[in-house]
Amino acid sequence: MLNEEKIRLMTRLALYEKNQLKEDETAENYFKTDYISKQLLGSLVSGTIAFLVAAGAYAAYNFDIIMLSIYSADVKGLLRQVLFDYVLFMAAFLLITWVIYAARYRKSRRGLHRYFSALKKLLRGYGEDPE
């Protein structure tokens, strides 16, 4: 006779292995701070590129205002404003990155914990003693 609980458990484990295990193991290979730091570094690069593209688009659209600012000898003020905008943008961008990847790391830890608990439960059902 088939044990329906074991079948459900094996099906759930197989689905997790197929869909989520590789991603969760990737996050688990790092300490939390290392995982988040790696993602923050990538976000720093991509955020800087995004800011430069947005600033270029803004400069192309408002070229006359920027030229008037340069000709009125307010280059220092213009650069200060650009630097302030960059720092503000990057602070928000990196904060959002940190929140997202900290949540993903916690989620992967919980997923792996449930996976290994289910494996132990399955082994106990077969009469083997899990370590």
C-alpha positions as protocol buffer text, in pm:
chain_id: "A"
residue {
  index: 1
  type: MET
  ca { x: 0 y: 0 z: 0 }
}
residue {
  index: 2
  type: LEU
  ca { x: 126 y: 346 z: -86 }
}
residue {
  index: 3
  type: ASN
  ca { x: 177 y: 599 z: 187 }
}
residue {
  index: 4
  type: GLU
  ca { x: 10 y: 921 z: 65 }
}
residue {
  index: 5
  type: GLU
  ca { x: 204 y: 1141 z: 305 }
}
residue {
  index: 6
  type: LYS
  ca { x: 537 y: 1014 z: 167 }
}
residue {
  index: 7
  type: ILE
  ca { x: 417 y: 1070 z: -189 }
}
residue {
  index: 8
  type: ARG
  ca { x: 312 y: 1428 z: -110 }
}
residue {
  index: 9
  type: LEU
  ca { x: 642 y: 1491 z: 66 }
}
residue {
  index: 10
  type: MET
  ca { x: 847 y: 1350 z: -223 }
}
residue {
  index: 11
  type: THR
  ca { x: 645 y: 1552 z: -473 }
}
residue {
  index: 12
  type: ARG
  ca { x: 698 y: 1872 z: -275 }
}
residue {
  index: 13
  type: LEU
  ca { x: 1072 y: 1798 z: -249 }
}
residue {
  index: 14
  type: ALA
  ca { x: 1099 y: 1727 z: -622 }
}
residue {
  index: 15
  type: LEU
  ca { x: 922 y: 2052 z: -710 }
}
residue {
  index: 16
  type: TYR
  ca { x: 1150 y: 2249 z: -481 }
}
residue {
  index: 17
  type: GLU
  ca { x: 1459 y: 2080 z: -629 }
}
residue {
  index: 18
  type: LYS
  ca { x: 1343 y: 2156 z: -981 }
}
residue {
  index: 19
  type: ASN
  ca { x: 1237 y: 2517 z: -930 }
}
residue {
  index: 20
  type: GLN
  ca { x: 1414 y: 2681 z: -637 }
}
residue {
  index: 21
  type: LEU
  ca { x: 1699 y: 2475 z: -493 }
}
residue {
  index: 22
  type: LYS
  ca { x: 1977 y: 2603 z: -719 }
}
residue {
  index: 23
  type: GLU
  ca { x: 1895 y: 2969 z: -647 }
}
residue {
  index: 24
  type: ASP
  ca { x: 1870 y: 2908 z: -273 }
}
residue {
  index: 25
  type: GLU
  ca { x: 2199 y: 2718 z: -266 }
}
residue {
  index: 26
  type: THR
  ca { x: 2369 y: 3006 z: -450 }
}
residue {
  index: 27
  type: ALA
  ca { x: 2268 y: 3247 z: -175 }
}
residue {
  index: 28
  type: GLU
  ca { x: 2353 y: 2993 z: 94 }
}
residue {
  index: 29
  type: ASN
  ca { x: 2712 y: 2963 z: -32 }
}
residue {
  index: 30
  type: TYR
  ca { x: 2784 y: 3310 z: 109 }
}
residue {
  index: 31
  type: PHE
  ca { x: 2766 y: 3465 z: 452 }
}
residue {
  index: 32
  type: LYS
  ca { x: 2478 y: 3711 z: 467 }
}
residue {
  index: 33
  type: THR
  ca { x: 2702 y: 4018 z: 467 }
}
residue {
  index: 34
  type: ASP
  ca { x: 2911 y: 3884 z: 178 }
}
residue {
  index: 35
  type: TYR
  ca { x: 2602 y: 3802 z: -27 }
}
residue {
  index: 36
  type: ILE
  ca { x: 2450 y: 4145 z: 28 }
}
residue {
  index: 37
  type: SER
  ca { x: 2784 y: 4323 z: -28 }
}
residue {
  index: 38
  type: LYS
  ca { x: 2827 y: 4146 z: -362 }
}
residue {
  index: 39
  type: GLN
  ca { x: 2481 y: 4255 z: -469 }
}
residue {
  index: 40
  type: LEU
  ca { x: 2542 y: 4611 z: -346 }
}
residue {
  index: 41
  type: LEU
  ca { x: 2860 y: 4633 z: -553 }
}
residue {
  index: 42
  type: GLY
  ca { x: 2672 y: 4526 z: -864 }
}
residue {
  index: 43
  type: SER
  ca { x: 2398 y: 4776 z: -785 }
}
residue {
  index: 44
  type: LEU
  ca { x: 2654 y: 5052 z: -738 }
}
residue {
  index: 45
  type: VAL
  ca { x: 2783 y: 4995 z: -1090 }
}
residue {
  index: 46
  type: SER
  ca { x: 2440 y: 4961 z: -1249 }
}
residue {
  index: 47
  type: GLY
  ca { x: 2302 y: 5255 z: -1049 }
}
residue {
  index: 48
  type: THR
  ca { x: 2588 y: 5476 z: -1162 }
}
residue {
  index: 49
  type: ILE
  ca { x: 2525 y: 5380 z: -1525 }
}
residue {
  index: 50
  type: ALA
  ca { x: 2152 y: 5446 z: -1482 }
}
residue {
  index: 51
  type: PHE
  ca { x: 2223 y: 5786 z: -1326 }
}
residue {
  index: 52
  type: LEU
  ca { x: 2459 y: 5880 z: -1609 }
}
residue {
  index: 53
  type: VAL
  ca { x: 2200 y: 5781 z: -1870 }
}
residue {
  index: 54
  type: ALA
  ca { x: 1927 y: 5976 z: -1688 }
}
residue {
  index: 55
  type: ALA
  ca { x: 2155 y: 6277 z: -1641 }
}
residue {
  index: 56
  type: GLY
  ca { x: 2249 y: 6265 z: -2009 }
}
residue {
  index: 57
  type: ALA
  ca { x: 1883 y: 6256 z: -2111 }
}
residue {
  index: 58
  type: TYR
  ca { x: 1807 y: 6545 z: -1875 }
}
residue {
  index: 59
  type: ALA
  ca { x: 2104 y: 6742 z: -2010 }
}
residue {
  index: 60
  type: ALA
  ca { x: 1995 y: 6684 z: -2370 }
}
residue {
  index: 61
  type: TYR
  ca { x: 1639 y: 6794 z: -2293 }
}
residue {
  index: 62
  type: ASN
  ca { x: 1740 y: 7101 z: -2086 }
}
residue {
  index: 63
  type: PHE
  ca { x: 2051 y: 7196 z: -2279 }
}
residue {
  index: 64
  type: ASP
  ca { x: 1965 y: 7567 z: -2281 }
}
residue {
  index: 65
  type: ILE
  ca { x: 1928 y: 7586 z: -1901 }
}
residue {
  index: 66
  type: ILE
  ca { x: 2258 y: 7406 z: -1849 }
}
residue {
  index: 67
  type: MET
  ca { x: 2440 y: 7634 z: -2095 }
}
residue {
  index: 68
  type: LEU
  ca { x: 2300 y: 7944 z: -1920 }
}
residue {
  index: 69
  type: SER
  ca { x: 2422 y: 7804 z: -1589 }
}
residue {
  index: 70
  type: ILE
  ca { x: 2769 y: 7745 z: -1732 }
}
residue {
  index: 71
  type: TYR
  ca { x: 2786 y: 8092 z: -1896 }
}
residue {
  index: 72
  type: SER
  ca { x: 2674 y: 8262 z: -1577 }
}
residue {
  index: 73
  type: ALA
  ca { x: 2985 y: 8117 z: -1409 }
}
residue {
  index: 74
  type: ASP
  ca { x: 2781 y: 7897 z: -1180 }
}
residue {
  index: 75
  type: VAL
  ca { x: 2964 y: 7577 z: -1276 }
}
residue {
  index: 76
  type: LYS
  ca { x: 3048 y: 7508 z: -913 }
}
residue {
  index: 77
  type: GLY
  ca { x: 2681 y: 7525 z: -814 }
}
residue {
  index: 78
  type: LEU
  ca { x: 2583 y: 7305 z: -1108 }
}
residue {
  index: 79
  type: LEU
  ca { x: 2841 y: 7041 z: -1016 }
}
residue {
  index: 80
  type: ARG
  ca { x: 2736 y: 7058 z: -651 }
}
residue {
  index: 81
  type: GLN
  ca { x: 2373 y: 6999 z: -753 }
}
residue {
  index: 82
  type: VAL
  ca { x: 2467 y: 6706 z: -978 }
}
residue {
  index: 83
  type: LEU
  ca { x: 2679 y: 6549 z: -703 }
}
residue {
  index: 84
  type: PHE
  ca { x: 2399 y: 6596 z: -449 }
}
residue {
  index: 85
  type: ASP
  ca { x: 2149 y: 6434 z: -687 }
}
residue {
  index: 86
  type: TYR
  ca { x: 2388 y: 6144 z: -752 }
}
residue {
  index: 87
  type: VAL
  ca { x: 2445 y: 6080 z: -381 }
}
residue {
  index: 88
  type: LEU
  ca { x: 2072 y: 6098 z: -310 }
}
residue {
  index: 89
  type: PHE
  ca { x: 1989 y: 5865 z: -599 }
}
residue {
  index: 90
  type: MET
  ca { x: 2255 y: 5613 z: -503 }
}
residue {
  index: 91
  type: ALA
  ca { x: 2158 y: 5616 z: -135 }
}
residue {
  index: 92
  type: ALA
  ca { x: 1798 y: 5533 z: -225 }
}
residue {
  index: 93
  type: PHE
  ca { x: 1906 y: 5277 z: -487 }
}
residue {
  index: 94
  type: LEU
  ca { x: 2145 y: 5097 z: -251 }
}
residue {
  index: 95
  type: LEU
  ca { x: 1893 y: 5102 z: 35 }
}
residue {
  index: 96
  type: ILE
  ca { x: 1634 y: 4936 z: -187 }
}
residue {
  index: 97
  type: THR
  ca { x: 1896 y: 4684 z: -303 }
}
residue {
  index: 98
  type: TRP
  ca { x: 1991 y: 4602 z: 56 }
}
residue {
  index: 99
  type: VAL
  ca { x: 1627 y: 4549 z: 160 }
}
residue {
  index: 100
  type: ILE
  ca { x: 1552 y: 4325 z: -140 }
}
residue {
  index: 101
  type: TYR
  ca { x: 1860 y: 4104 z: -109 }
}
residue {
  index: 102
  type: ALA
  ca { x: 1836 y: 4074 z: 270 }
}
residue {
  index: 103
  type: ALA
  ca { x: 1480 y: 3946 z: 221 }
}
residue {
  index: 104
  type: ARG
  ca { x: 1592 y: 3708 z: -54 }
}
residue {
  index: 105
  type: TYR
  ca { x: 1869 y: 3572 z: 168 }
}
residue {
  index: 106
  type: ARG
  ca { x: 1624 y: 3511 z: 455 }
}
residue {
  index: 107
  type: LYS
  ca { x: 1379 y: 3347 z: 214 }
}
residue {
  index: 108
  type: SER
  ca { x: 1647 y: 3114 z: 77 }
}
residue {
  index: 109
  type: ARG
  ca { x: 1757 y: 3018 z: 429 }
}
residue {
  index: 110
  type: ARG
  ca { x: 1398 y: 2935 z: 525 }
}
residue {
  index: 111
  type: GLY
  ca { x: 1347 y: 2737 z: 203 }
}
residue {
  index: 112
  type: LEU
  ca { x: 1660 y: 2529 z: 258 }
}
residue {
  index: 113
  type: HIS
  ca { x: 1568 y: 2472 z: 622 }
}
residue {
  index: 114
  type: ARG
  ca { x: 1224 y: 2341 z: 519 }
}
residue {
  index: 115
  type: TYR
  ca { x: 1383 y: 2130 z: 245 }
}
residue {
  index: 116
  type: PHE
  ca { x: 1631 y: 1959 z: 478 }
}
residue {
  index: 117
  type: SER
  ca { x: 1364 y: 1912 z: 746 }
}
residue {
  index: 118
  type: ALA
  ca { x: 1142 y: 1741 z: 491 }
}
residue {
  index: 119
  type: LEU
  ca { x: 1432 y: 1521 z: 379 }
}
residue {
  index: 120
  type: LYS
  ca { x: 1494 y: 1414 z: 738 }
}
residue {
  index: 121
  type: LYS
  ca { x: 1125 y: 1340 z: 782 }
}
residue {
  index: 122
  type: LEU
  ca { x: 1128 y: 1131 z: 464 }
}
residue {
  index: 123
  type: LEU
  ca { x: 1434 y: 936 z: 579 }
}
residue {
  index: 124
  type: ARG
  ca { x: 1269 y: 865 z: 914 }
}
residue {
  index: 125
  type: GLY
  ca { x: 971 y: 730 z: 722 }
}
residue {
  index: 126
  type: TYR
  ca { x: 1199 y: 477 z: 554 }
}
residue {
  index: 127
  type: GLY
  ca { x: 1344 y: 367 z: 886 }
}
residue {
  index: 128
  type: GLU
  ca { x: 1684 y: 531 z: 834 }
}
residue {
  index: 129
  type: ASP
  ca { x: 1832 y: 748 z: 1104 }
}
residue {
  index: 130
  type: PRO
  ca { x: 1921 y: 1093 z: 966 }
}
residue {
  index: 131
  type: GLU
  ca { x: 2235 y: 1253 z: 1103 }
}
